[in-house]
Amino acid sequence: MTDSTTRGRVRVEPGLKRVRAYLGGELVVDTTRPLLVWEGPYYPQYYVPIEDTRGLVPTSTSTHSPSRGDAVHYTVKAGGKEAVDAAWQYPDSPIEEIRGHVRFEWDALDSWFEEDEEVFVHVRNPYARVDILPSSRHVRVLVDGEVVAESHRPWLLFETYLPVRYYFAKPDVRMDLLDATDSHTRCPYKGEASYWSVRAGGTVHEDVAWSYPHPLPESTRVAGLVAFYNERVDIEVDGVLQERPRRH
């Protein structure tokens, strides 16, 4: 069991992975001693021992957190690039464990790695889980009353904090009603998704369906399958209309 500490709303525990980050092609973070710090409820941030960082230039910026105290900021300089005020430290934090550590703005750096695998979007939550299971349930997706997907062989994706997602093989989807868009999103657990709009009921429903053409290894079961936002379409499971979820 991993030791952890909670101060107010902030939870702290040691990370077990080697963490590296790059800016301008140069290494600016390399540590085997990260801290996982939950500043919010859904995923943690990495706090890195300051001696395991490079390219930090102090700035005059300071900010205050009710839970972590006063922060001093740094600009990160490496490889001819600058990430202004993208790192900060709480030298006198009431949370003693983080005092000698630096927290980085994730998107300000070019890339992050856990061991030798690149991680996207945010730190992976060690307590989040993705289960992808085959099912024989009869699932239908309706948009403005028109059936756009129907299957007795869907795959169900169960992800911590999110509603169940129903994935369909393309032969079970009215692909003639779907128009590919330029939208893309990334998930640290599943990879990069491409999107479709759906034409139904005389209306174009933008970016309501998606697929992972080349998912990350732990999510290969949904490769090339199509899912729909439960929040924006009607989904029937074994003849029962599902309530539209409200997600965070």
N, C-alpha and C positions, 0 to 999 in steps of 0.2 A: 504494500500500500504506500502511496506517495504522501509525504508530509505536506501539509498545507496550512496556511494561516489566513484568517479573515479579519479585516479591520473595516468596520462599517459595512459598506457595500462592496468593498474591494477584497478579492480573494487572491492569494499569492501561493504558488507552489513551484518547486524546481522542475525545469524541463529536462528531458532525458536525451534529446536529439542534438546533434551538431547543427548549428544554424549559421548560415552565411548570407551576406547581402552585398550587392555590387552597385556601383554608380560609375558611369562612364567607362565601363569595362574593368574598373579597379575594385579590389576587395575593400570594403569599409566595415564589415562586421564578420568576425569569425570566432565563434565561441562554442564550447561544449558545456557551458554553465549558464544557459539562459534561464530566466524566470518567466513563468506564465502568470500574467496578471489580468484578472477579470475586472476590467473597468465597467463593463456592461454585462448583461446576462447571457449572451449567446455565444461568444467566442472570446478568447483571451488576446492580449498583446504580448509581444516579446519585450522584456527588459533585459538589456545586455550589460555585463560588467564593463565599465568604461575603459578598462585596460585592454579589452578585446575589440575595441573600435579604432578606426583610423579616419583622418581627414576632418576632425571636428574643430570648428573655429567658433569661439564664444561670440555671442551677439549681445546687444543691449535689451533684447526682448525678455520679458518675464510674464508668466501667467499664473493663475491661482486655481487650484482644484480644492473643493471642500473636503474631499476625502484624502488627497495625496499631498496637499500643501502647496508651497510656492515652487514653481519650476524656473530654472534658467535654461535658455535656449542656445542651440548651436546651429550654424550653417555647416552642411556637409559638402566638402570640396574634394573631388576626385576625378581623374580622367578628363580634365578640362570642363567639367560640369559643376554646377552649384545647386544644392537643394537648400534654399534659404529657410532658416528657422525650422528645419525638418527633424531635429532631434532635441530632446529635452531631458533634464535631470532634476530630481527632487532631492537636493543635498540635505535638507533638514526635515524630510517627510516624517509625519507621525507613524508611517509604515516603515519601520526600521530596515526591513529586508531590501527595499528598493533604493535606498539612499545612494549607494555606489554604482547604480545602474543607469543606463540611458535607454530611452524609448524613442523609436523612430516612426515618422509618418510613413506608413507602408507604401503608399503610391508614389512617394517622393523619390524612392530608390528604383533602380531599373529592374532588379530581379532579386528574389529571395529563394534560398534553398534550405530544405530540411534534409540532412545528410547529402545525397547527391541527386535528389529529386526537386525540381523547381515547384514552388508553391505559389498559387495565384490568389488574388482578391484579399485574403486575410489569413491569419494564423489558423491552422487547423485546430479545432477543439478536440482534445483527447476524449471528451465525454459525449461527443456527437457520433452518430452512427448512421450508415446508409445500408439498408437491406433491400435487395431487389429479388422479388420472388415471383415465380410463375403462378398463374391462377387459372381456374376454370370458371370463374364468375362471368356472368353475362353483363358486359359493360357497354353502355351506349353514351355517346356524346352528342348533344343537340345544341345548335346555335340558332336562335330565333325560331325554334321549333323544327328545324331541319336536321336530320341525322347526318353527321359528318364523320362519325367513326362508330364501329360496332364490332365486338369481338367476344368469343368464348375462350380466348387464349391470351388475355392481356398479361403484361408484366406489371406488378405493383411495386412502386418504390416508396419505401418508408424511410423518411429522414427526420432526425431529431429536430423538433421545433416547427416542422412544416406539415401541412396536410398530406394525406396519401396522394401520390401522383400515379395516374393510369397511363401506361405506355402501350402503343399499338403498333403492330407491323403495318407497313405502308399498304399492303393489299386490303387491310381492314379499314382504311381511311379513304374518304372521298378526296383524293389528292387533286381532282379536277376543280375543287372549290378552294384550294389553298394556293396562295401566291407568295413566293419567297420574298423576303425583305432583306434589307442591309443590316438588320439588327443582330447583335451578338452580345452574349453575356458570358461571364466565366464563373465557375464554381470551384472552390479548392478541393472538393470531393469528386466532382463529376467531369470537369473539364470545360470546354468552350461549346456553347449552344448556338445554333442558327435558328432563325425564326420564320414563321409564315403568318400572313394575315388570312382570314377566312371570309369568303363571300357567301352570305346567307341572309335571307329575309330582305333582300334589296339593300343590304348594308355591308360595308367592308369593316370587319372587326380586326383592328391592327394588332399584330404581334401576339396573337392569342394561342398559337401553337409553336412548339419548338422540338428540336432534336439535337442529340449529341453525335455527330458523325464519327468522331474519334475520341471517345471518352477516356478518362484516366483508367489505369488498369483495374482498380477496384469497382469500376462501374461499367465494365465492358458488356454486361448483359443488356444494357439499353442502347447499344450502338446502333444508330440508324433508325431507331423506333421514334414514334411521334407521340407527344403528350400535349395536353391542353390545360390552360389555367382553370382549375376548379372554380376560382373566384369569378370567372367571367363567362362561363358556359354552364349548361345544365348537364349533369352526369347522372345516369341511372345505373344502379348496380342491382342485378337480379330483379329488375322491375321496380325498384324503389328509388325515387328521386332523392339525391343527396343534397343536404343543406350546403349552400355556398359558404366556404370558410372565410374567416377574416384572419389574415396572417400578419405577423409583425413586420 
